[in-house]
Amino acid sequence: MSQGSKEKYSDKQKRKAEHIEKSYIEQGVSEQEAEKRAWATVNKESGGGNKSGAGKNVNDNQKASRKGGKKSS
């Protein structure tokens, strides 16, 4: 895993990162780089770990992941 513990992340964020990572690997990116990019995307969309605190049920901003396909067209 990347630097630091991922226990502050919700299950949803962990699943999202796995899905994003798998998609990068399918595109030919190395596993280490794919993991870094996946967690960077999760952090950008949700602002980091959401497990504790009052705002843990705040909806994620999906702009970062939706922009990817359009940017290259």
Backbone as CSV, one residue per row, in Angstrom:
resi,resn,N_x,N_y,N_z,CA_x,CA_y,CA_z,C_x,C_y,C_z
1,MET,0.813,-1.187,0.000,0.000,0.000,0.000,0.859,1.255,0.000
2,SER,0.275,2.350,-0.363,0.978,3.623,-0.385,1.339,4.057,1.035
3,GLN,1.990,5.193,1.142,2.372,5.717,2.439,1.152,5.908,3.316
4,GLY,1.344,5.673,4.601,0.293,5.944,5.567,-0.778,4.879,5.621
5,SER,-1.497,4.901,6.723,-2.565,3.934,6.952,-3.845,4.399,6.264
6,LYS,-4.614,3.434,5.772,-5.869,3.747,5.088,-7.078,3.470,5.981
7,GLU,-6.865,3.266,7.292,-7.978,2.917,8.164,-8.934,4.079,8.414
8,LYS,-8.556,5.301,8.131,-9.448,6.447,8.299,-10.445,6.576,7.147
9,TYR,-10.273,5.787,6.110,-11.154,5.851,4.953,-12.361,4.944,5.149
10,SER,-13.490,5.368,4.624,-14.696,4.547,4.706,-14.586,3.366,3.744
11,ASP,-15.456,2.373,3.931,-15.459,1.214,3.040,-15.739,1.634,1.603
12,LYS,-16.622,2.615,1.445,-16.959,3.097,0.108,-15.728,3.698,-0.575
13,GLN,-14.951,4.478,0.165,-13.754,5.083,-0.406,-12.726,4.015,-0.784
14,LYS,-12.603,2.981,0.045,-11.659,1.902,-0.255,-12.082,1.147,-1.508
15,ARG,-13.389,0.868,-1.642,-13.887,0.182,-2.843,-13.668,1.034,-4.083
16,LYS,-13.918,2.334,-3.940,-13.737,3.253,-5.067,-12.273,3.265,-5.512
17,ALA,-11.351,3.309,-4.561,-9.923,3.317,-4.886,-9.523,2.024,-5.585
18,GLU,-10.054,0.889,-5.115,-9.740,-0.395,-5.766,-10.233,-0.408,-7.206
19,HIS,-11.427,0.090,-7.415,-12.006,0.114,-8.765,-11.181,1.012,-9.696
20,ILE,-10.818,2.180,-9.210,-10.021,3.117,-10.008,-8.651,2.508,-10.313
21,GLU,-8.051,1.874,-9.300,-6.742,1.247,-9.490,-6.802,0.145,-10.547
22,LYS,-7.831,-0.678,-10.481,-7.985,-1.769,-11.458,-8.108,-1.201,-12.871
23,SER,-8.826,-0.115,-12.991,-9.018,0.502,-14.300,-7.703,1.061,-14.858
24,TYR,-6.877,1.643,-13.986,-5.567,2.135,-14.433,-4.663,0.976,-14.863
25,ILE,-4.709,-0.131,-14.116,-3.888,-1.290,-14.454,-4.292,-1.840,-15.821
26,GLU,-5.587,-1.863,-16.101,-6.070,-2.319,-17.407,-5.572,-1.420,-18.537
27,GLN,-5.309,-0.157,-18.223,-4.804,0.782,-19.222,-3.292,0.664,-19.406
28,GLY,-2.639,-0.185,-18.601,-1.210,-0.410,-18.765,-0.326,0.357,-17.803
29,VAL,-0.896,0.985,-16.792,-0.117,1.711,-15.795,0.399,0.697,-14.773
30,SER,1.608,0.910,-14.251,2.164,-0.013,-13.261,1.283,-0.031,-12.011
31,GLU,1.359,-1.131,-11.256,0.506,-1.275,-10.073,0.766,-0.185,-9.042
32,GLN,2.023,0.138,-8.828,2.374,1.159,-7.838,1.832,2.537,-8.257
33,GLU,2.016,2.887,-9.500,1.524,4.171,-10.003,-0.004,4.206,-10.010
34,ALA,-0.625,3.078,-10.355,-2.086,2.999,-10.379,-2.654,3.228,-8.980
35,GLU,-2.012,2.652,-7.972,-2.477,2.824,-6.600,-2.351,4.283,-6.162
36,LYS,-1.224,4.912,-6.497,-1.030,6.328,-6.160,-2.102,7.201,-6.804
37,ARG,-2.351,6.966,-8.089,-3.349,7.765,-8.805,-4.752,7.531,-8.250
38,ALA,-5.054,6.282,-7.898,-6.380,5.952,-7.375,-6.640,6.690,-6.065
39,TRP,-5.696,6.648,-5.150,-5.890,7.330,-3.865,-5.887,8.841,-4.033
40,ALA,-5.116,9.355,-4.986,-5.134,10.797,-5.250,-6.512,11.220,-5.740
41,THR,-7.132,10.397,-6.582,-8.468,10.696,-7.096,-9.496,10.655,-5.968
42,VAL,-9.418,9.630,-5.115,-10.345,9.524,-3.978,-10.180,10.733,-3.067
43,ASN,-8.935,11.123,-2.792,-8.701,12.283,-1.926,-9.231,13.570,-2.543
44,LYS,-9.070,13.710,-3.850,-9.536,14.923,-4.508,-11.063,15.006,-4.482
45,GLU,-11.725,13.865,-4.673,-13.183,13.856,-4.718,-13.812,14.021,-3.340
46,SER,-13.203,13.424,-2.306,-13.857,13.399,-1.010,-13.131,14.192,0.068
47,GLY,-11.961,14.683,-0.234,-11.217,15.466,0.751,-10.507,14.621,1.793
48,GLY,-10.219,13.368,1.500,-9.491,12.505,2.429,-10.389,11.522,3.133
49,GLY,-9.888,10.974,4.243,-10.633,9.965,5.002,-11.903,10.524,5.598
50,ASN,-12.987,9.778,5.505,-14.287,10.233,5.989,-14.840,9.400,7.136
51,LYS,-14.057,8.505,7.714,-14.616,7.560,8.665,-15.144,8.227,9.929
52,SER,-14.444,9.186,10.480,-14.903,9.804,11.717,-15.274,11.261,11.473
53,GLY,-16.063,11.813,12.360,-16.420,13.212,12.261,-17.840,13.433,11.795
54,ALA,-18.277,14.670,11.891,-19.667,15.014,11.606,-19.998,14.977,10.118
55,GLY,-19.038,15.241,9.247,-19.338,15.334,7.820,-19.078,14.066,7.042
56,LYS,-19.136,12.907,7.700,-18.761,11.683,6.992,-19.770,11.257,5.939
57,ASN,-20.985,11.756,5.988,-22.002,11.374,5.014,-22.191,12.412,3.912
58,VAL,-21.245,13.327,3.782,-21.309,14.346,2.754,-21.032,13.702,1.403
59,ASN,-21.789,14.061,0.393,-21.596,13.481,-0.942,-20.245,13.870,-1.518
60,ASP,-19.691,12.957,-2.294,-18.403,13.193,-2.940,-18.580,14.066,-4.172
61,ASN,-17.542,14.816,-4.489,-17.501,15.603,-5.706,-16.899,14.719,-6.783
62,GLN,-17.649,14.379,-7.819,-17.221,13.405,-8.816,-16.545,14.046,-10.036
63,LYS,-16.264,15.318,-9.999,-15.719,15.997,-11.165,-14.404,15.406,-11.643
64,ALA,-13.528,15.016,-10.734,-12.205,14.515,-11.116,-12.298,13.240,-11.947
65,SER,-13.159,12.321,-11.564,-13.239,11.052,-12.296,-14.034,11.187,-13.592
66,ARG,-14.936,12.129,-13.666,-15.724,12.301,-14.895,-14.960,13.093,-15.949
67,LYS,-14.002,13.886,-15.512,-13.228,14.717,-16.418,-12.246,13.900,-17.247
68,GLY,-11.776,12.778,-16.726,-10.721,11.979,-17.348,-10.976,11.617,-18.806
69,GLY,-12.131,11.069,-19.126,-12.404,10.637,-20.495,-12.593,11.787,-21.454
70,LYS,-13.124,12.892,-20.963,-13.397,14.044,-21.824,-12.120,14.819,-22.139
71,LYS,-11.171,14.797,-21.212,-9.967,15.600,-21.362,-9.175,15.195,-22.601
72,SER,-9.126,13.905,-22.914,-8.294,13.466,-24.023,-8.990,13.539,-25.379
73,SER,-10.298,13.768,-25.391,-11.006,13.783,-26.673,-10.779,15.041,-27.461
